[in-house]
Amino acid sequence: MSSESQTTTKLPNYGGQAVIEGVMMRGKKFAAIAMRNPEGEITIHTEKLNKIYQSKIMKIPFLRGLIGLNDALILGMKALTISANTQTGEDEKIEGPALFFTFALSMGIAILIFFLIPAGVGQAVERYLSWKPWLGNLLEGLVRLIFLIAYMWGIGQMEDIKRVFSYHGAEHKVINAFEANAELVPETVKDYSLEHPRCGTAFLLIVVLFSVLLFTALGPMSLLWRLVSRILLLPVLAGVA
């Protein structure tokens, strides 16, 4: 096939994430995890994905965002568990009630730290200093952004997470090289950018910025309704972002 034909052919839409000592890549039908085991060998695990990723729903922007959020959380959690099992030699599985409980607990903690606490801070300062609602929402968004940056910096100080971040950059390089129709060999891939526009971290930053606009449009409200609105509108934020 000529290089001209390769550049005009629509490439499959791949994504992925870093795991412990490896990366997970996913397309529409399958996800594959490549991990380095304690002996230094590369172990491959493949998994068939739900057919919803091949449906017309994935062409609808808002619903695509919600499915993407679910994908990042649940599929990502399973991939991390598989990679951890590879390092320890155990066969622990997170599925069924255990998966639901872990997912619910993780979401609950994230909503508390990144949405409810910033909303409470914004409301308190807004009332105490008699600020206009838009200023309170701006402060809320700033606190949310500070929490997110502090969280990323904090976990980045852990040696194991530093290693995962390194694989995260490698995953970006591979996707960038693939989308440029480059040969997927280390000598070529290493020259591509560490950044990628569909990065999950960039998604979180977009959610933070869009939350300021969305919550400001709601106008003034009591603390209770302010907290409730942050929870109810979270799917809207994820879907639009």
C-alpha positions as CSV (number, residue, x, y, z in Angstrom):
1,M,0.0,0.0,0.0
2,S,1.4,3.4,-0.9
3,S,2.1,6.0,1.8
4,E,-0.6,8.3,0.2
5,S,-3.2,5.5,0.7
6,Q,-2.1,5.0,4.3
7,T,-2.5,8.7,5.2
8,T,-6.0,8.9,3.6
9,T,-7.3,5.7,5.2
10,K,-9.2,6.4,8.4
11,L,-7.2,4.8,11.3
12,P,-8.9,2.9,14.1
13,N,-9.5,5.0,17.3
14,Y,-7.2,3.5,19.9
15,G,-6.8,4.7,23.5
16,G,-5.1,3.4,26.6
17,Q,-3.6,3.9,30.0
18,A,-0.6,3.1,32.0
19,V,-0.7,0.1,34.4
20,I,1.9,-1.3,36.8
21,E,5.0,-2.1,34.7
22,G,3.1,-1.8,31.4
23,V,0.3,-0.3,29.4
24,M,-3.2,-1.1,28.4
25,M,-4.4,-0.4,24.9
26,R,-8.0,-0.6,23.8
27,G,-9.9,-0.4,20.5
28,K,-13.6,-0.9,19.8
29,K,-13.6,-4.7,20.2
30,F,-10.7,-5.7,22.4
31,A,-8.4,-4.4,25.1
32,A,-4.8,-5.7,25.5
33,I,-2.5,-5.3,28.4
34,A,1.3,-5.7,28.0
35,M,3.2,-6.0,31.3
36,R,6.7,-6.8,32.4
37,N,6.7,-9.5,35.0
38,P,9.2,-9.8,37.9
39,E,11.4,-12.0,35.7
40,G,11.6,-9.2,33.1
41,E,9.5,-11.0,30.5
42,I,6.5,-9.3,28.7
43,T,3.2,-10.8,29.6
44,I,0.1,-10.2,27.4
45,H,-3.5,-10.2,28.5
46,T,-6.4,-9.6,26.1
47,E,-10.0,-9.0,27.0
48,K,-13.1,-8.7,24.8
49,L,-15.0,-5.4,25.3
50,N,-18.7,-4.8,25.6
51,K,-20.5,-4.4,22.2
52,I,-21.6,-0.9,23.3
53,Y,-18.3,0.4,22.1
54,Q,-19.2,-0.7,18.5
55,S,-22.7,0.8,18.6
56,K,-24.1,4.0,17.2
57,I,-24.2,5.4,20.8
58,M,-20.5,6.1,20.6
59,K,-21.2,8.6,17.9
60,I,-23.4,10.7,20.2
61,P,-21.1,13.3,21.9
62,F,-22.8,13.5,25.3
63,L,-23.4,9.7,25.7
64,R,-19.9,9.0,24.3
65,G,-18.5,11.1,27.2
66,L,-20.4,9.1,29.8
67,I,-19.3,5.8,28.4
68,G,-15.8,7.1,28.2
69,L,-15.9,7.9,31.9
70,N,-17.2,4.5,32.7
71,D,-14.5,3.0,30.5
72,A,-11.7,4.9,32.3
73,L,-12.9,3.9,35.7
74,I,-14.1,0.3,35.5
75,L,-11.9,-1.0,32.6
76,G,-9.0,0.9,34.1
77,M,-9.5,-0.6,37.5
78,K,-9.6,-4.1,36.1
79,A,-6.4,-3.4,34.1
80,L,-4.6,-2.2,37.2
81,T,-5.7,-5.3,39.1
82,I,-4.5,-7.6,36.4
83,S,-1.1,-5.8,36.3
84,A,-0.8,-5.9,40.1
85,N,-1.5,-9.7,40.0
86,T,1.2,-10.1,37.5
87,Q,3.7,-8.5,39.9
88,T,2.6,-10.5,42.9
89,G,1.8,-13.8,41.3
90,E,-1.7,-13.8,42.9
91,D,-5.0,-14.2,41.0
92,E,-7.2,-11.6,42.8
93,K,-10.2,-10.6,40.8
94,I,-12.4,-7.5,41.1
95,E,-15.8,-8.3,39.6
96,G,-19.4,-8.5,40.6
97,P,-20.2,-7.0,44.1
98,A,-16.5,-6.4,44.8
99,L,-16.1,-4.3,41.6
100,F,-19.3,-2.3,42.4
101,F,-18.2,-1.6,46.0
102,T,-14.7,-0.6,44.9
103,F,-16.1,1.6,42.2
104,A,-18.7,3.2,44.5
105,L,-16.2,3.9,47.2
106,S,-13.7,5.4,44.8
107,M,-16.3,7.6,43.2
108,G,-17.6,8.6,46.6
109,I,-14.2,9.8,47.8
110,A,-13.5,11.6,44.6
111,I,-16.9,13.4,44.6
112,L,-16.3,14.4,48.3
113,I,-12.8,15.8,47.7
114,F,-13.1,17.3,44.2
115,F,-16.7,18.5,44.3
116,L,-18.4,18.7,47.7
117,I,-15.6,20.2,49.7
118,P,-14.8,22.9,47.0
119,A,-18.5,23.7,46.8
120,G,-18.7,24.1,50.6
121,V,-15.6,26.4,50.6
122,G,-17.1,28.5,47.8
123,Q,-20.5,28.8,49.6
124,A,-18.9,29.7,52.9
125,V,-16.6,32.4,51.5
126,E,-19.4,33.7,49.3
127,R,-21.7,34.1,52.3
128,Y,-19.1,35.4,54.7
129,L,-17.7,38.1,52.3
130,S,-21.0,38.8,50.6
131,W,-19.6,37.9,47.2
132,K,-21.7,37.6,44.1
133,P,-22.5,34.0,43.1
134,W,-20.2,34.0,40.1
135,L,-17.2,34.8,42.4
136,G,-18.1,32.0,44.8
137,N,-18.3,29.6,41.8
138,L,-14.9,30.9,40.5
139,L,-13.4,30.3,43.9
140,E,-15.0,26.8,44.0
141,G,-13.4,26.0,40.6
142,L,-10.0,27.3,41.8
143,V,-10.1,25.2,45.0
144,R,-11.1,22.2,42.8
145,L,-8.2,22.8,40.5
146,I,-5.8,23.2,43.4
147,F,-7.0,19.9,44.9
148,L,-6.5,18.1,41.5
149,I,-3.0,19.5,41.0
150,A,-2.1,18.7,44.6
151,Y,-3.4,15.1,44.2
152,M,-1.5,14.5,41.0
153,W,1.7,16.0,42.5
154,G,1.2,14.0,45.8
155,I,0.8,10.6,44.2
156,G,3.6,11.4,41.8
157,Q,6.0,11.4,44.8
158,M,5.4,7.7,45.3
159,E,8.1,5.5,43.6
160,D,5.6,3.0,42.2
161,I,3.4,5.8,40.8
162,K,6.4,7.6,39.2
163,R,7.0,4.3,37.3
164,V,3.4,4.3,36.2
165,F,3.7,7.9,35.0
166,S,6.7,6.9,32.9
167,Y,4.6,4.2,31.2
168,H,1.8,6.8,30.8
169,G,4.2,9.0,28.7
170,A,5.3,5.9,26.7
171,E,1.6,5.1,26.0
172,H,1.2,8.6,24.6
173,K,4.2,8.3,22.4
174,V,2.9,5.1,20.9
175,I,-0.5,6.5,20.2
176,N,1.0,9.6,18.6
177,A,3.3,7.5,16.5
178,F,0.5,5.2,15.4
179,E,-1.7,8.2,14.4
180,A,1.2,9.6,12.4
181,N,1.5,6.2,10.5
182,A,5.0,5.8,11.8
183,E,6.7,2.5,12.3
184,L,6.0,1.2,15.9
185,V,9.5,0.5,17.0
186,P,11.3,2.1,19.9
187,E,13.8,4.0,17.7
188,T,10.9,5.8,16.0
189,V,8.4,6.1,18.8
190,K,10.8,7.8,21.2
191,D,10.9,10.9,19.1
192,Y,7.1,11.5,19.4
193,S,5.5,13.8,22.0
194,L,4.7,12.8,25.6
195,E,1.4,14.7,25.4
196,H,-1.8,13.7,23.7
197,P,-5.1,15.7,23.4
198,R,-7.3,12.7,24.5
199,C,-5.3,12.2,27.7
200,G,-7.4,11.5,30.8
201,T,-5.6,14.2,32.8
202,A,-6.5,16.7,30.1
203,F,-10.1,15.5,30.4
204,L,-10.1,16.2,34.1
205,L,-8.8,19.7,33.6
206,I,-11.6,20.3,31.0
207,V,-14.2,19.1,33.6
208,V,-12.8,21.5,36.2
209,L,-12.9,24.5,33.8
210,F,-16.4,23.6,32.4
211,S,-17.7,23.2,35.9
212,V,-17.1,26.8,36.7
213,L,-19.3,27.9,33.7
214,L,-22.0,25.3,34.3
215,F,-22.4,26.0,38.1
216,T,-22.2,29.7,37.6
217,A,-25.2,29.5,35.3
218,L,-27.3,27.9,38.1
219,G,-27.3,31.1,40.1
220,P,-27.5,31.5,43.9
221,M,-28.8,28.6,45.9
222,S,-28.6,27.2,49.5
223,L,-25.7,25.0,50.6
224,L,-27.8,21.9,50.4
225,W,-28.9,22.4,46.9
226,R,-25.5,23.5,45.9
227,L,-24.0,20.2,47.1
228,V,-26.9,18.2,45.5
229,S,-26.5,20.0,42.2
230,R,-22.8,19.1,42.1
231,I,-23.6,15.4,42.4
232,L,-26.6,15.4,40.0
233,L,-24.7,17.4,37.3
234,L,-21.6,15.3,37.4
235,P,-22.8,13.1,34.5
236,V,-23.5,16.2,32.5
237,L,-20.0,17.5,33.1
238,A,-18.4,14.2,32.1
239,G,-20.6,13.9,29.0
240,V,-20.0,17.4,27.7
241,A,-16.3,17.4,28.5
